[in-house]
Amino acid sequence: MTNQNSKSGTNSMAVPEAKSAMNRFKEEVASELGVNLKDGYNGDLTSREAGSIGGEMVKKMIMKQEQQMSSGQ
């Protein structure tokens, strides 16, 4: 089974215009967690550091969506 929407070896966003907002969000979360992100390459992060950033981002997005759903927005 192949996915025609994915590009092998690349990160592509469904909404390219959201890239800068996602980068700001990632930097904000990394700062909150005490993980030092640099401009550009961050391949020297441990799996734990990188995973904690992504996991916290997902957690915050889910919480935001649940708040919006409960307030009827």
CHARMM internal coordinates of N, CA and C (Angstrom, degrees):
IC EDIT
DIST 1 N 1 CA 1.4458
DIST 1 CA 1 C 1.5223
ANGL 1 N 1 CA 1 C 108.52
DIST 1 C 2 N 1.3006
ANGL 1 CA 1 C 2 N 117.07
DIHE 1 N 1 CA 1 C 2 N 128.91
DIST 2 N 2 CA 1.4599
ANGL 1 C 2 N 2 CA 121.06
DIHE 1 CA 1 C 2 N 2 CA -179.15
DIST 2 CA 2 C 1.5205
ANGL 2 N 2 CA 2 C 109.79
DIHE 1 C 2 N 2 CA 2 C -115.06
DIST 2 C 3 N 1.3172
ANGL 2 CA 2 C 3 N 114.33
DIHE 2 N 2 CA 2 C 3 N 150.04
DIST 3 N 3 CA 1.4509
ANGL 2 C 3 N 3 CA 121.30
DIHE 2 CA 2 C 3 N 3 CA 176.84
DIST 3 CA 3 C 1.5150
ANGL 3 N 3 CA 3 C 107.59
DIHE 2 C 3 N 3 CA 3 C -107.75
DIST 3 C 4 N 1.3167
ANGL 3 CA 3 C 4 N 116.39
DIHE 3 N 3 CA 3 C 4 N 112.81
DIST 4 N 4 CA 1.4588
ANGL 3 C 4 N 4 CA 120.27
DIHE 3 CA 3 C 4 N 4 CA -176.15
DIST 4 CA 4 C 1.5200
ANGL 4 N 4 CA 4 C 112.31
DIHE 3 C 4 N 4 CA 4 C -73.60
DIST 4 C 5 N 1.3367
ANGL 4 CA 4 C 5 N 117.99
DIHE 4 N 4 CA 4 C 5 N -16.30
DIST 5 N 5 CA 1.4595
ANGL 4 C 5 N 5 CA 121.10
DIHE 4 CA 4 C 5 N 5 CA -178.47
DIST 5 CA 5 C 1.5139
ANGL 5 N 5 CA 5 C 113.26
DIHE 4 C 5 N 5 CA 5 C -86.67
DIST 5 C 6 N 1.3211
ANGL 5 CA 5 C 6 N 118.14
DIHE 5 N 5 CA 5 C 6 N -11.15
DIST 6 N 6 CA 1.4602
ANGL 5 C 6 N 6 CA 119.05
DIHE 5 CA 5 C 6 N 6 CA -177.61
DIST 6 CA 6 C 1.5170
ANGL 6 N 6 CA 6 C 110.42
DIHE 5 C 6 N 6 CA 6 C -99.26
DIST 6 C 7 N 1.3149
ANGL 6 CA 6 C 7 N 114.90
DIHE 6 N 6 CA 6 C 7 N 147.62
DIST 7 N 7 CA 1.4604
ANGL 6 C 7 N 7 CA 121.83
DIHE 6 CA 6 C 7 N 7 CA 176.96
DIST 7 CA 7 C 1.5121
ANGL 7 N 7 CA 7 C 106.88
DIHE 6 C 7 N 7 CA 7 C -111.42
DIST 7 C 8 N 1.2848
ANGL 7 CA 7 C 8 N 116.79
DIHE 7 N 7 CA 7 C 8 N 125.83
DIST 8 N 8 CA 1.4562
ANGL 7 C 8 N 8 CA 120.48
DIHE 7 CA 7 C 8 N 8 CA -178.13
DIST 8 CA 8 C 1.5185
ANGL 8 N 8 CA 8 C 111.23
DIHE 7 C 8 N 8 CA 8 C -63.59
DIST 8 C 9 N 1.3463
ANGL 8 CA 8 C 9 N 115.83
DIHE 8 N 8 CA 8 C 9 N 125.88
DIST 9 N 9 CA 1.4587
ANGL 8 C 9 N 9 CA 120.56
DIHE 8 CA 8 C 9 N 9 CA 175.44
DIST 9 CA 9 C 1.5152
ANGL 9 N 9 CA 9 C 115.63
DIHE 8 C 9 N 9 CA 9 C 78.79
DIST 9 C 10 N 1.3282
ANGL 9 CA 9 C 10 N 117.98
DIHE 9 N 9 CA 9 C 10 N 12.53
DIST 10 N 10 CA 1.4664
ANGL 9 C 10 N 10 CA 119.48
DIHE 9 CA 9 C 10 N 10 CA 179.71
DIST 10 CA 10 C 1.5160
ANGL 10 N 10 CA 10 C 110.26
DIHE 9 C 10 N 10 CA 10 C -129.38
DIST 10 C 11 N 1.3084
ANGL 10 CA 10 C 11 N 115.46
DIHE 10 N 10 CA 10 C 11 N 155.33
DIST 11 N 11 CA 1.4603
ANGL 10 C 11 N 11 CA 121.67
DIHE 10 CA 10 C 11 N 11 CA 171.31
DIST 11 CA 11 C 1.5072
ANGL 11 N 11 CA 11 C 107.15
DIHE 10 C 11 N 11 CA 11 C -102.62
DIST 11 C 12 N 1.3217
ANGL 11 CA 11 C 12 N 116.96
DIHE 11 N 11 CA 11 C 12 N 115.42
DIST 12 N 12 CA 1.4565
ANGL 11 C 12 N 12 CA 119.55
DIHE 11 CA 11 C 12 N 12 CA 177.56
DIST 12 CA 12 C 1.5147
ANGL 12 N 12 CA 12 C 108.36
DIHE 11 C 12 N 12 CA 12 C -122.98
DIST 12 C 13 N 1.3030
ANGL 12 CA 12 C 13 N 115.89
DIHE 12 N 12 CA 12 C 13 N 142.06
DIST 13 N 13 CA 1.4562
ANGL 12 C 13 N 13 CA 121.30
DIHE 12 CA 12 C 13 N 13 CA -178.63
DIST 13 CA 13 C 1.5212
ANGL 13 N 13 CA 13 C 108.85
DIHE 12 C 13 N 13 CA 13 C -98.98
DIST 13 C 14 N 1.3292
ANGL 13 CA 13 C 14 N 116.03
DIHE 13 N 13 CA 13 C 14 N 144.08
DIST 14 N 14 CA 1.4561
ANGL 13 C 14 N 14 CA 121.09
DIHE 13 CA 13 C 14 N 14 CA 177.24
DIST 14 CA 14 C 1.5284
ANGL 14 N 14 CA 14 C 110.13
DIHE 13 C 14 N 14 CA 14 C -64.00
DIST 14 C 15 N 1.3367
ANGL 14 CA 14 C 15 N 116.68
DIHE 14 N 14 CA 14 C 15 N -33.93
DIST 15 N 15 CA 1.4671
ANGL 14 C 15 N 15 CA 122.10
DIHE 14 CA 14 C 15 N 15 CA 178.21
DIST 15 CA 15 C 1.5230
ANGL 15 N 15 CA 15 C 106.96
DIHE 14 C 15 N 15 CA 15 C -123.53
DIST 15 C 16 N 1.3340
ANGL 15 CA 15 C 16 N 118.07
DIHE 15 N 15 CA 15 C 16 N 92.69
DIST 16 N 16 CA 1.4682
ANGL 15 C 16 N 16 CA 120.88
DIHE 15 CA 15 C 16 N 16 CA -175.62
DIST 16 CA 16 C 1.5273
ANGL 16 N 16 CA 16 C 114.12
DIHE 15 C 16 N 16 CA 16 C -54.92
DIST 16 C 17 N 1.3338
ANGL 16 CA 16 C 17 N 117.19
DIHE 16 N 16 CA 16 C 17 N -29.33
DIST 17 N 17 CA 1.4567
ANGL 16 C 17 N 17 CA 121.06
DIHE 16 CA 16 C 17 N 17 CA -179.31
DIST 17 CA 17 C 1.5306
ANGL 17 N 17 CA 17 C 111.63
DIHE 16 C 17 N 17 CA 17 C -66.10
DIST 17 C 18 N 1.3171
ANGL 17 CA 17 C 18 N 117.81
DIHE 17 N 17 CA 17 C 18 N -18.05
DIST 18 N 18 CA 1.4579
ANGL 17 C 18 N 18 CA 121.85
DIHE 17 CA 17 C 18 N 18 CA -177.82
DIST 18 CA 18 C 1.5317
ANGL 18 N 18 CA 18 C 112.72
DIHE 17 C 18 N 18 CA 18 C -85.65
DIST 18 C 19 N 1.3105
ANGL 18 CA 18 C 19 N 117.69
DIHE 18 N 18 CA 18 C 19 N -3.37
DIST 19 N 19 CA 1.4575
ANGL 18 C 19 N 19 CA 121.10
DIHE 18 CA 18 C 19 N 19 CA -174.40
DIST 19 CA 19 C 1.5294
ANGL 19 N 19 CA 19 C 112.98
DIHE 18 C 19 N 19 CA 19 C -57.87
DIST 19 C 20 N 1.3125
ANGL 19 CA 19 C 20 N 118.05
DIHE 19 N 19 CA 19 C 20 N -46.23
DIST 20 N 20 CA 1.4698
ANGL 19 C 20 N 20 CA 119.88
DIHE 19 CA 19 C 20 N 20 CA -178.14
DIST 20 CA 20 C 1.5280
ANGL 20 N 20 CA 20 C 111.02
DIHE 19 C 20 N 20 CA 20 C -66.76
DIST 20 C 21 N 1.3274
ANGL 20 CA 20 C 21 N 117.50
DIHE 20 N 20 CA 20 C 21 N -37.60
DIST 21 N 21 CA 1.4639
ANGL 20 C 21 N 21 CA 120.30
DIHE 20 CA 20 C 21 N 21 CA 177.65
DIST 21 CA 21 C 1.5235
ANGL 21 N 21 CA 21 C 110.53
DIHE 20 C 21 N 21 CA 21 C -65.13
DIST 21 C 22 N 1.3236
ANGL 21 CA 21 C 22 N 117.59
DIHE 21 N 21 CA 21 C 22 N -41.03
DIST 22 N 22 CA 1.4657
ANGL 21 C 22 N 22 CA 121.06
DIHE 21 CA 21 C 22 N 22 CA 178.67
DIST 22 CA 22 C 1.5267
ANGL 22 N 22 CA 22 C 110.63
DIHE 21 C 22 N 22 CA 22 C -66.17
DIST 22 C 23 N 1.3152
ANGL 22 CA 22 C 23 N 117.40
DIHE 22 N 22 CA 22 C 23 N -37.70
DIST 23 N 23 CA 1.4635
ANGL 22 C 23 N 23 CA 120.21
DIHE 22 CA 22 C 23 N 23 CA 177.56
DIST 23 CA 23 C 1.5252
ANGL 23 N 23 CA 23 C 110.92
DIHE 22 C 23 N 23 CA 23 C -64.75
DIST 23 C 24 N 1.3315
ANGL 23 CA 23 C 24 N 117.45
DIHE 23 N 23 CA 23 C 24 N -41.36
DIST 24 N 24 CA 1.4653
ANGL 23 C 24 N 24 CA 120.75
DIHE 23 CA 23 C 24 N 24 CA 177.18
DIST 24 CA 24 C 1.5250
ANGL 24 N 24 CA 24 C 110.49
DIHE 23 C 24 N 24 CA 24 C -63.91
DIST 24 C 25 N 1.3246
ANGL 24 CA 24 C 25 N 116.24
DIHE 24 N 24 CA 24 C 25 N -42.00
DIST 25 N 25 CA 1.4578
ANGL 24 C 25 N 25 CA 121.80
DIHE 24 CA 24 C 25 N 25 CA 178.77
DIST 25 CA 25 C 1.5336
ANGL 25 N 25 CA 25 C 110.11
DIHE 24 C 25 N 25 CA 25 C -61.67
DIST 25 C 26 N 1.3276
ANGL 25 CA 25 C 26 N 116.43
DIHE 25 N 25 CA 25 C 26 N -44.06
DIST 26 N 26 CA 1.4687
ANGL 25 C 26 N 26 CA 121.15
DIHE 25 CA 25 C 26 N 26 CA 179.21
DIST 26 CA 26 C 1.5245
ANGL 26 N 26 CA 26 C 110.57
DIHE 25 C 26 N 26 CA 26 C -62.18
DIST 26 C 27 N 1.3332
ANGL 26 CA 26 C 27 N 117.34
DIHE 26 N 26 CA 26 C 27 N -43.26
DIST 27 N 27 CA 1.4668
ANGL 26 C 27 N 27 CA 120.80
DIHE 26 CA 26 C 27 N 27 CA 178.79
DIST 27 CA 27 C 1.5247
ANGL 27 N 27 CA 27 C 111.46
DIHE 26 C 27 N 27 CA 27 C -64.37
DIST 27 C 28 N 1.3382
ANGL 27 CA 27 C 28 N 116.82
DIHE 27 N 27 CA 27 C 28 N -39.04
DIST 28 N 28 CA 1.4636
ANGL 27 C 28 N 28 CA 121.64
DIHE 27 CA 27 C 28 N 28 CA 178.75
DIST 28 CA 28 C 1.5356
ANGL 28 N 28 CA 28 C 110.49
DIHE 27 C 28 N 28 CA 28 C -63.12
DIST 28 C 29 N 1.3303
ANGL 28 CA 28 C 29 N 116.16
DIHE 28 N 28 CA 28 C 29 N -46.90
DIST 29 N 29 CA 1.4643
ANGL 28 C 29 N 29 CA 120.75
DIHE 28 CA 28 C 29 N 29 CA -179.55
DIST 29 CA 29 C 1.5265
ANGL 29 N 29 CA 29 C 110.27
DIHE 28 C 29 N 29 CA 29 C -65.06
DIST 29 C 30 N 1.3309
ANGL 29 CA 29 C 30 N 117.43
DIHE 29 N 29 CA 29 C 30 N -43.44
DIST 30 N 30 CA 1.4640
ANGL 29 C 30 N 30 CA 120.72
DIHE 29 CA 29 C 30 N 30 CA 179.27
DIST 30 CA 30 C 1.5217
ANGL 30 N 30 CA 30 C 110.41
DIHE 29 C 30 N 30 CA 30 C -59.76
DIST 30 C 31 N 1.3202
ANGL 30 CA 30 C 31 N 116.77
DIHE 30 N 30 CA 30 C 31 N -41.73
DIST 31 N 31 CA 1.4586
ANGL 30 C 31 N 31 CA 121.05
DIHE 30 CA 30 C 31 N 31 CA 178.68
DIST 31 CA 31 C 1.5293
ANGL 31 N 31 CA 31 C 110.98
DIHE 30 C 31 N 31 CA 31 C -62.48
DIST 31 C 32 N 1.3282
ANGL 31 CA 31 C 32 N 116.37
DIHE 31 N 31 CA 31 C 32 N -44.25
DIST 32 N 32 CA 1.4650
ANGL 31 C 32 N 32 CA 120.69
DIHE 31 CA 31 C 32 N 32 CA 178.48
DIST 32 CA 32 C 1.5268
ANGL 32 N 32 CA 32 C 111.56
DIHE 31 C 32 N 32 CA 32 C -60.28
DIST 32 C 33 N 1.3439
ANGL 32 CA 32 C 33 N 116.36
DIHE 32 N 32 CA 32 C 33 N -34.72
DIST 33 N 33 CA 1.4638
ANGL 32 C 33 N 33 CA 121.17
DIHE 32 CA 32 C 33 N 33 CA -178.37
DIST 33 CA 33 C 1.5235
ANGL 33 N 33 CA 33 C 112.83
DIHE 32 C 33 N 33 CA 33 C -87.41
DIST 33 C 34 N 1.3255
ANGL 33 CA 33 C 34 N 116.85
DIHE 33 N 33 CA 33 C 34 N -5.85
DIST 34 N 34 CA 1.4599
ANGL 33 C 34 N 34 CA 120.46
DIHE 33 CA 33 C 34 N 34 CA -179.25
DIST 34 CA 34 C 1.5167
ANGL 34 N 34 CA 34 C 114.07
DIHE 33 C 34 N 34 CA 34 C 77.42
DIST 34 C 35 N 1.3321
ANGL 34 CA 34 C 35 N 116.37
DIHE 34 N 34 CA 34 C 35 N 23.33
DIST 35 N 35 CA 1.4708
ANGL 34 C 35 N 35 CA 121.37
DIHE 34 CA 34 C 35 N 35 CA 178.09
DIST 35 CA 35 C 1.5260
ANGL 35 N 35 CA 35 C 107.25
DIHE 34 C 35 N 35 CA 35 C -98.09
DIST 35 C 36 N 1.3224
ANGL 35 CA 35 C 36 N 116.36
DIHE 35 N 35 CA 35 C 36 N 126.80
DIST 36 N 36 CA 1.4563
ANGL 35 C 36 N 36 CA 121.97
DIHE 35 CA 35 C 36 N 36 CA -176.81
DIST 36 CA 36 C 1.5272
ANGL 36 N 36 CA 36 C 110.47
DIHE 35 C 36 N 36 CA 36 C -86.44
DIST 36 C 37 N 1.3436
ANGL 36 CA 36 C 37 N 116.47
DIHE 36 N 36 CA 36 C 37 N 105.03
DIST 37 N 37 CA 1.4604
ANGL 36 C 37 N 37 CA 121.27
DIHE 36 CA 36 C 37 N 37 CA 174.46
DIST 37 CA 37 C 1.5199
ANGL 37 N 37 CA 37 C 109.11
DIHE 36 C 37 N 37 CA 37 C -92.16
DIST 37 C 38 N 1.3102
ANGL 37 CA 37 C 38 N 115.22
DIHE 37 N 37 CA 37 C 38 N 142.52
DIST 38 N 38 CA 1.4657
ANGL 37 C 38 N 38 CA 121.09
DIHE 37 CA 37 C 38 N 38 CA 175.86
DIST 38 CA 38 C 1.5179
ANGL 38 N 38 CA 38 C 108.56
DIHE 37 C 38 N 38 CA 38 C -108.26
DIST 38 C 39 N 1.3248
ANGL 38 CA 38 C 39 N 117.35
DIHE 38 N 38 CA 38 C 39 N 160.50
DIST 39 N 39 CA 1.4574
ANGL 38 C 39 N 39 CA 120.42
DIHE 38 CA 38 C 39 N 39 CA 171.19
DIST 39 CA 39 C 1.5175
ANGL 39 N 39 CA 39 C 107.61
DIHE 38 C 39 N 39 CA 39 C -67.23
DIST 39 C 40 N 1.3019
ANGL 39 CA 39 C 40 N 116.25
DIHE 39 N 39 CA 39 C 40 N 133.08
DIST 40 N 40 CA 1.4623
ANGL 39 C 40 N 40 CA 120.03
DIHE 39 CA 39 C 40 N 40 CA 178.62
DIST 40 CA 40 C 1.5100
ANGL 40 N 40 CA 40 C 112.58
DIHE 39 C 40 N 40 CA 40 C 89.06
DIST 40 C 41 N 1.3103
ANGL 40 CA 40 C 41 N 116.33
DIHE 40 N 40 CA 40 C 41 N -133.29
DIST 41 N 41 CA 1.4621
ANGL 40 C 41 N 41 CA 123.83
DIHE 40 CA 40 C 41 N 41 CA -172.28
DIST 41 CA 41 C 1.5262
ANGL 41 N 41 CA 41 C 112.35
DIHE 40 C 41 N 41 CA 41 C -69.46
DIST 41 C 42 N 1.3320
ANGL 41 CA 41 C 42 N 115.74
DIHE 41 N 41 CA 41 C 42 N 129.23
DIST 42 N 42 CA 1.4646
ANGL 41 C 42 N 42 CA 121.67
DIHE 41 CA 41 C 42 N 42 CA 176.96
DIST 42 CA 42 C 1.5190
ANGL 42 N 42 CA 42 C 110.94
DIHE 41 C 42 N 42 CA 42 C -127.72
DIST 42 C 43 N 1.3191
ANGL 42 CA 42 C 43 N 115.98
DIHE 42 N 42 CA 42 C 43 N 31.09
DIST 43 N 43 CA 1.4581
ANGL 42 C 43 N 43 CA 121.50
DIHE 42 CA 42 C 43 N 43 CA -178.27
DIST 43 CA 43 C 1.5070
ANGL 43 N 43 CA 43 C 114.40
DIHE 42 C 43 N 43 CA 43 C -67.50
DIST 43 C 44 N 1.3253
ANGL 43 CA 43 C 44 N 117.34
DIHE 43 N 43 CA 43 C 44 N -8.40
DIST 44 N 44 CA 1.4534
ANGL 43 C 44 N 44 CA 119.97
DIHE 43 CA 43 C 44 N 44 CA 178.75
DIST 44 CA 44 C 1.5280
ANGL 44 N 44 CA 44 C 112.64
DIHE 43 C 44 N 44 CA 44 C -87.54
DIST 44 C 45 N 1.3418
ANGL 44 CA 44 C 45 N 117.28
DIHE 44 N 44 CA 44 C 45 N -0.38
DIST 45 N 45 CA 1.4596
ANGL 44 C 45 N 45 CA 119.83
DIHE 44 CA 44 C 45 N 45 CA 175.37
DIST 45 CA 45 C 1.5206
ANGL 45 N 45 CA 45 C 109.16
DIHE 44 C 45 N 45 CA 45 C -69.00
DIST 45 C 46 N 1.3145
ANGL 45 CA 45 C 46 N 116.36
DIHE 45 N 45 CA 45 C 46 N 148.30
DIST 46 N 46 CA 1.4604
ANGL 45 C 46 N 46 CA 119.14
DIHE 45 CA 45 C 46 N 46 CA 174.40
DIST 46 CA 46 C 1.5263
ANGL 46 N 46 CA 46 C 108.22
DIHE 45 C 46 N 46 CA 46 C -74.50
DIST 46 C 47 N 1.3184
ANGL 46 CA 46 C 47 N 115.59
DIHE 46 N 46 CA 46 C 47 N 160.81
DIST 47 N 47 CA 1.4687
ANGL 46 C 47 N 47 CA 120.05
DIHE 46 CA 46 C 47 N 47 CA 176.46
DIST 47 CA 47 C 1.5189
ANGL 47 N 47 CA 47 C 110.42
DIHE 46 C 47 N 47 CA 47 C -58.81
DIST 47 C 48 N 1.3097
ANGL 47 CA 47 C 48 N 115.81
DIHE 47 N 47 CA 47 C 48 N -37.78
DIST 48 N 48 CA 1.4587
ANGL 47 C 48 N 48 CA 120.72
DIHE 47 CA 47 C 48 N 48 CA 179.44
DIST 48 CA 48 C 1.5266
ANGL 48 N 48 CA 48 C 111.05
DIHE 47 C 48 N 48 CA 48 C -63.10
DIST 48 C 49 N 1.3338
ANGL 48 CA 48 C 49 N 117.52
DIHE 48 N 48 CA 48 C 49 N -44.38
DIST 49 N 49 CA 1.4650
ANGL 48 C 49 N 49 CA 121.05
DIHE 48 CA 48 C 49 N 49 CA 179.94
DIST 49 CA 49 C 1.5306
ANGL 49 N 49 CA 49 C 110.67
DIHE 48 C 49 N 49 CA 49 C -64.13
DIST 49 C 50 N 1.3206
ANGL 49 CA 49 C 50 N 115.90
DIHE 49 N 49 CA 49 C 50 N -49.05
DIST 50 N 50 CA 1.4640
ANGL 49 C 50 N 50 CA 119.79
DIHE 49 CA 49 C 50 N 50 CA -178.94
DIST 50 CA 50 C 1.5199
ANGL 50 N 50 CA 50 C 110.70
DIHE 49 C 50 N 50 CA 50 C -62.99
DIST 50 C 51 N 1.3250
ANGL 50 CA 50 C 51 N 116.62
DIHE 50 N 50 CA 50 C 51 N -42.71
DIST 51 N 51 CA 1.4567
ANGL 50 C 51 N 51 CA 120.76
DIHE 50 CA 50 C 51 N 51 CA 179.85
DIST 51 CA 51 C 1.5100
ANGL 51 N 51 CA 51 C 112.75
DIHE 50 C 51 N 51 CA 51 C -65.46
DIST 51 C 52 N 1.3253
ANGL 51 CA 51 C 52 N 116.61
DIHE 51 N 51 CA 51 C 52 N -36.00
DIST 52 N 52 CA 1.4663
ANGL 51 C 52 N 52 CA 119.38
DIHE 51 CA 51 C 52 N 52 CA 179.85
DIST 52 CA 52 C 1.5187
ANGL 52 N 52 CA 52 C 110.86
DIHE 51 C 52 N 52 CA 52 C -67.07
DIST 52 C 53 N 1.3225
ANGL 52 CA 52 C 53 N 116.93
DIHE 52 N 52 CA 52 C 53 N -35.69
DIST 53 N 53 CA 1.4689
ANGL 52 C 53 N 53 CA 120.42
DIHE 52 CA 52 C 53 N 53 CA 177.85
DIST 53 CA 53 C 1.5213
ANGL 53 N 53 CA 53 C 109.62
DIHE 52 C 53 N 53 CA 53 C -65.32
DIST 53 C 54 N 1.3288
ANGL 53 CA 53 C 54 N 116.63
DIHE 53 N 53 CA 53 C 54 N -52.35
DIST 54 N 54 CA 1.4649
ANGL 53 C 54 N 54 CA 120.35
DIHE 53 CA 53 C 54 N 54 CA -179.61
DIST 54 CA 54 C 1.5119
ANGL 54 N 54 CA 54 C 112.42
DIHE 53 C 54 N 54 CA 54 C -61.65
DIST 54 C 55 N 1.3262
ANGL 54 CA 54 C 55 N 116.95
DIHE 54 N 54 CA 54 C 55 N -42.22
DIST 55 N 55 CA 1.4558
ANGL 54 C 55 N 55 CA 120.47
DIHE 54 CA 54 C 55 N 55 CA 179.76
DIST 55 CA 55 C 1.5099
ANGL 55 N 55 CA 55 C 112.63
DIHE 54 C 55 N 55 CA 55 C -63.52
DIST 55 C 56 N 1.3194
ANGL 55 CA 55 C 56 N 116.49
DIHE 55 N 55 CA 55 C 56 N -41.65
DIST 56 N 56 CA 1.4690
ANGL 55 C 56 N 56 CA 120.51
DIHE 55 CA 55 C 56 N 56 CA 179.33
DIST 56 CA 56 C 1.5264
ANGL 56 N 56 CA 56 C 110.53
DIHE 55 C 56 N 56 CA 56 C -68.36
DIST 56 C 57 N 1.3310
ANGL 56 CA 56 C 57 N 117.52
DIHE 56 N 56 CA 56 C 57 N -35.57
DIST 57 N 57 CA 1.4599
ANGL 56 C 57 N 57 CA 120.30
DIHE 56 CA 56 C 57 N 57 CA 176.85
DIST 57 CA 57 C 1.5280
ANGL 57 N 57 CA 57 C 110.19
DIHE 56 C 57 N 57 CA 57 C -61.89
DIST 57 C 58 N 1.3168
ANGL 57 CA 57 C 58 N 116.78
DIHE 57 N 57 CA 57 C 58 N -46.33
DIST 58 N 58 CA 1.4688
ANGL 57 C 58 N 58 CA 121.22
DIHE 57 CA 57 C 58 N 58 CA 179.24
DIST 58 CA 58 C 1.5251
ANGL 58 N 58 CA 58 C 110.08
DIHE 57 C 58 N 58 CA 58 C -62.11
DIST 58 C 59 N 1.3144
ANGL 58 CA 58 C 59 N 116.75
DIHE 58 N 58 CA 58 C 59 N -44.87
DIST 59 N 59 CA 1.4656
ANGL 58 C 59 N 59 CA 121.43
DIHE 58 CA 58 C 59 N 59 CA 179.67
DIST 59 CA 59 C 1.5257
ANGL 59 N 59 CA 59 C 110.55
DIHE 58 C 59 N 59 CA 59 C -57.28
DIST 59 C 60 N 1.3382
ANGL 59 CA 59 C 60 N 117.06
DIHE 59 N 59 CA 59 C 60 N -46.24
DIST 60 N 60 CA 1.4674
ANGL 59 C 60 N 60 CA 121.17
DIHE 59 CA 59 C 60 N 60 CA -179.19
DIST 60 CA 60 C 1.5320
ANGL 60 N 60 CA 60 C 111.30
DIHE 59 C 60 N 60 CA 60 C -66.18
DIST 60 C 61 N 1.3348
ANGL 60 CA 60 C 61 N 117.26
DIHE 60 N 60 CA 60 C 61 N -39.14
DIST 61 N 61 CA 1.4677
ANGL 60 C 61 N 61 CA 119.76
DIHE 60 CA 60 C 61 N 61 CA 179.06
DIST 61 CA 61 C 1.5224
ANGL 61 N 61 CA 61 C 110.97
DIHE 60 C 61 N 61 CA 61 C -65.59
DIST 61 C 62 N 1.3304
ANGL 61 CA 61 C 62 N 117.32
DIHE 61 N 61 CA 61 C 62 N -40.25
DIST 62 N 62 CA 1.4640
ANGL 61 C 62 N 62 CA 120.77
DIHE 61 CA 61 C 62 N 62 CA 178.19
DIST 62 CA 62 C 1.5203
ANGL 62 N 62 CA 62 C 110.28
DIHE 61 C 62 N 62 CA 62 C -65.25
DIST 62 C 63 N 1.3266
ANGL 62 CA 62 C 63 N 117.20
DIHE 62 N 62 CA 62 C 63 N -44.52
DIST 63 N 63 CA 1.4654
ANGL 62 C 63 N 63 CA 120.57
DIHE 62 CA 62 C 63 N 63 CA 178.96
DIST 63 CA 63 C 1.5260
ANGL 63 N 63 CA 63 C 111.06
DIHE 62 C 63 N 63 CA 63 C -59.75
DIST 63 C 64 N 1.3223
ANGL 63 CA 63 C 64 N 117.07
DIHE 63 N 63 CA 63 C 64 N -42.17
DIST 64 N 64 CA 1.4663
ANGL 63 C 64 N 64 CA 121.87
DIHE 63 CA 63 C 64 N 64 CA 179.74
DIST 64 CA 64 C 1.5262
ANGL 64 N 64 CA 64 C 110.44
DIHE 63 C 64 N 64 CA 64 C -63.24
DIST 64 C 65 N 1.3224
ANGL 64 CA 64 C 65 N 116.71
DIHE 64 N 64 CA 64 C 65 N -43.58
DIST 65 N 65 CA 1.4603
ANGL 64 C 65 N 65 CA 120.96
DIHE 64 CA 64 C 65 N 65 CA 179.62
DIST 65 CA 65 C 1.5302
ANGL 65 N 65 CA 65 C 110.98
DIHE 64 C 65 N 65 CA 65 C -64.64
DIST 65 C 66 N 1.3221
ANGL 65 CA 65 C 66 N 116.50
DIHE 65 N 65 CA 65 C 66 N -41.84
DIST 66 N 66 CA 1.4683
ANGL 65 C 66 N 66 CA 119.96
DIHE 65 CA 65 C 66 N 66 CA 178.30
DIST 66 CA 66 C 1.5258
ANGL 66 N 66 CA 66 C 111.21
DIHE 65 C 66 N 66 CA 66 C -63.59
DIST 66 C 67 N 1.3270
ANGL 66 CA 66 C 67 N 117.61
DIHE 66 N 66 CA 66 C 67 N -38.41
DIST 67 N 67 CA 1.4640
ANGL 66 C 67 N 67 CA 120.80
DIHE 66 CA 66 C 67 N 67 CA 177.39
DIST 67 CA 67 C 1.5234
ANGL 67 N 67 CA 67 C 110.63
DIHE 66 C 67 N 67 CA 67 C -63.66
DIST 67 C 68 N 1.3288
ANGL 67 CA 67 C 68 N 116.19
DIHE 67 N 67 CA 67 C 68 N -42.91
DIST 68 N 68 CA 1.4616
ANGL 67 C 68 N 68 CA 120.22
DIHE 67 CA 67 C 68 N 68 CA -179.60
DIST 68 CA 68 C 1.5200
ANGL 68 N 68 CA 68 C 110.74
DIHE 67 C 68 N 68 CA 68 C -65.62
DIST 68 C 69 N 1.3304
ANGL 68 CA 68 C 69 N 117.04
DIHE 68 N 68 CA 68 C 69 N -38.99
DIST 69 N 69 CA 1.4681
ANGL 68 C 69 N 69 CA 120.02
DIHE 68 CA 68 C 69 N 69 CA -179.58
DIST 69 CA 69 C 1.5268
ANGL 69 N 69 CA 69 C 111.14
DIHE 68 C 69 N 69 CA 69 C -68.75
DIST 69 C 70 N 1.3285
ANGL 69 CA 69 C 70 N 117.03
DIHE 69 N 69 CA 69 C 70 N -38.37
DIST 70 N 70 CA 1.4634
ANGL 69 C 70 N 70 CA 120.12
DIHE 69 CA 69 C 70 N 70 CA -177.95
DIST 70 CA 70 C 1.5444
ANGL 70 N 70 CA 70 C 112.27
DIHE 69 C 70 N 70 CA 70 C -73.72
DIST 70 C 71 N 1.3335
ANGL 70 CA 70 C 71 N 115.72
DIHE 70 N 70 CA 70 C 71 N -24.03
DIST 71 N 71 CA 1.4790
ANGL 70 C 71 N 71 CA 118.85
DIHE 70 CA 70 C 71 N 71 CA 178.53
DIST 71 CA 71 C 1.5201
ANGL 71 N 71 CA 71 C 112.07
DIHE 70 C 71 N 71 CA 71 C -92.88
DIST 71 C 72 N 1.3202
ANGL 71 CA 71 C 72 N 116.83
DIHE 71 N 71 CA 71 C 72 N 0.95
DIST 72 N 72 CA 1.4629
ANGL 71 C 72 N 72 CA 120.92
DIHE 71 CA 71 C 72 N 72 CA 175.85
DIST 72 CA 72 C 1.5106
ANGL 72 N 72 CA 72 C 115.75
DIHE 71 C 72 N 72 CA 72 C 79.38
DIST 72 C 73 N 1.3270
ANGL 72 CA 72 C 73 N 117.41
DIHE 72 N 72 CA 72 C 73 N 18.33
DIST 73 N 73 CA 1.4733
ANGL 72 C 73 N 73 CA 120.23
DIHE 72 CA 72 C 73 N 73 CA -179.34
DIST 73 CA 73 C 1.4990
ANGL 73 N 73 CA 73 C 111.24
DIHE 72 C 73 N 73 CA 73 C -82.53
END
COOR INIT
IC SEED 1 N 1 CA 1 C
IC BUILD
